[in-house]
Amino acid sequence: MKRKIFAVLLIALVLLATAACGGEAPVPEDVGGALQSIGTGDTVFQFLVTGPDETITGWDVHTDETTVGAALLAVGLIAGDESDWGLMVTEVSGIVADWDENQAFWAFYADGEFAMAGVDETDIEPGVVYAFVYTQG
């Protein structure tokens, strides 16, 4: 009986976590063409954005920064507020997500998986695709 209860609770937790993380992370093929190039530097990574209308845009970000957050801030693709927990991203590619207005936020992904660290704490890794997905509630 305890195993059944544990299994049901585990399934419920996984479903809740999936729902809370928002939409599916985009992949480069979703952009439908060549990625735009932005920035300067020796390191290059792919960055994708899924907006509220589910339109996906993408960039090859060139940088000398070491973290994804610093690189995206430097080229003006993200903005936000510093908090005790790091950078709280409120704007991506000119699109604002306002939790207080409509329970919207930006979900951050690395290689299609919900990121376990903030964008300003995520080191740039070769070959990893980073993404923000506009998410509500």
C-alpha positions as CSV (number, residue, x, y, z in Angstrom):
1,M,0.0,0.0,0.0
2,K,2.8,2.4,0.9
3,R,4.5,1.7,-2.5
4,K,1.2,2.6,-4.3
5,I,0.9,5.9,-2.4
6,F,4.6,6.7,-3.0
7,A,4.2,6.0,-6.7
8,V,1.0,8.2,-7.0
9,L,2.7,11.0,-5.1
10,L,5.8,10.7,-7.3
11,I,3.8,10.9,-10.5
12,A,1.9,13.9,-9.1
13,L,5.1,15.6,-8.2
14,V,6.6,15.0,-11.7
15,L,3.4,16.3,-13.4
16,L,3.4,19.4,-11.2
17,A,7.0,20.1,-11.8
18,T,6.5,19.7,-15.6
19,A,3.5,22.0,-15.6
20,A,5.3,24.6,-13.4
21,C,8.3,24.7,-15.8
22,G,6.2,26.0,-18.6
23,G,6.4,25.2,-22.3
24,E,8.7,23.0,-24.1
25,A,12.2,24.2,-24.8
26,P,12.9,25.1,-28.4
27,V,15.7,23.5,-30.5
28,P,17.7,25.3,-33.3
29,E,15.6,23.6,-36.0
30,D,12.5,25.3,-34.6
31,V,13.8,28.7,-35.8
32,G,13.2,27.9,-39.4
33,G,16.3,29.4,-40.8
34,A,19.8,30.7,-40.0
35,L,20.3,32.1,-36.5
36,Q,21.2,35.7,-36.3
37,S,24.7,36.6,-35.2
38,I,25.2,39.0,-32.3
39,G,28.2,40.2,-30.2
40,T,31.9,39.8,-30.5
41,G,34.3,37.4,-28.9
42,D,36.0,34.0,-29.2
43,T,33.2,31.9,-27.6
44,V,30.0,31.2,-29.5
45,F,26.8,29.6,-28.2
46,Q,23.2,29.3,-29.5
47,F,20.4,31.1,-27.7
48,L,16.7,30.6,-28.5
49,V,13.6,32.5,-27.3
50,T,10.0,31.4,-27.4
51,G,7.7,34.4,-27.1
52,P,4.2,34.6,-25.7
53,D,2.8,33.9,-29.2
54,E,5.1,30.8,-29.5
55,T,7.3,32.4,-32.1
56,I,10.8,31.2,-31.8
57,T,13.8,33.4,-32.6
58,G,17.5,32.5,-32.3
59,W,21.0,33.9,-32.2
60,D,24.6,32.7,-32.4
61,V,26.0,34.8,-29.5
62,H,29.7,35.7,-29.7
63,T,31.3,36.7,-26.4
64,D,34.3,36.7,-24.2
65,E,32.1,36.4,-21.1
66,T,32.1,33.2,-19.1
67,T,28.5,33.0,-18.0
68,V,25.4,32.9,-20.2
69,G,23.8,35.7,-18.2
70,A,26.8,38.1,-18.5
71,A,26.9,37.3,-22.3
72,L,23.2,37.9,-22.8
73,L,23.3,41.1,-20.7
74,A,26.3,42.4,-22.7
75,V,24.5,42.1,-26.1
76,G,21.2,43.4,-24.7
77,L,19.1,40.3,-25.2
78,I,18.0,40.1,-21.5
79,A,17.3,42.5,-18.7
80,G,16.1,42.1,-15.1
81,D,16.6,42.9,-11.5
82,E,19.3,41.7,-9.1
83,S,17.9,39.8,-6.1
84,D,19.3,37.7,-3.2
85,W,18.9,34.7,-5.6
86,G,20.7,36.3,-8.6
87,L,19.4,38.0,-11.7
88,M,15.6,37.8,-12.0
89,V,15.1,38.0,-15.8
90,T,12.0,40.1,-16.6
91,E,12.7,40.9,-20.2
92,V,14.1,38.8,-23.1
93,S,14.5,40.1,-26.6
94,G,12.4,43.2,-25.8
95,I,9.5,41.1,-24.4
96,V,8.5,41.7,-20.8
97,A,7.1,38.9,-18.5
98,D,5.3,40.4,-15.5
99,W,4.3,38.0,-12.8
100,D,2.3,40.6,-10.9
101,E,0.3,41.5,-14.1
102,N,-0.5,38.0,-15.5
103,Q,1.7,35.4,-13.7
104,A,4.2,35.4,-16.6
105,F,7.9,34.6,-16.2
106,W,10.8,33.5,-18.3
107,A,11.8,29.8,-17.9
108,F,15.5,29.2,-18.6
109,Y,16.6,26.0,-20.3
110,A,20.0,24.4,-21.1
111,D,20.0,21.8,-23.9
112,G,16.2,21.4,-23.6
113,E,16.2,20.7,-19.9
114,F,14.9,23.2,-17.3
115,A,18.1,24.8,-15.9
116,M,18.9,24.0,-12.3
117,A,20.9,27.3,-11.9
118,G,20.1,30.9,-12.8
119,V,21.3,32.4,-16.1
120,D,23.9,34.5,-14.3
121,E,25.3,31.4,-12.6
122,T,25.4,29.2,-15.7
123,D,28.8,28.8,-17.3
124,I,28.9,28.7,-21.0
125,E,29.6,25.2,-22.2
126,P,30.6,24.3,-25.8
127,G,27.7,22.8,-27.8
128,V,25.0,23.6,-25.3
129,V,21.9,25.4,-26.6
130,Y,20.4,27.9,-24.1
131,A,16.8,29.1,-24.2
132,F,14.2,31.3,-22.5
133,V,10.5,30.3,-22.9
134,Y,7.8,32.8,-22.0
135,T,5.6,31.0,-19.5
136,Q,2.3,31.9,-17.8
137,G,1.0,30.7,-14.4
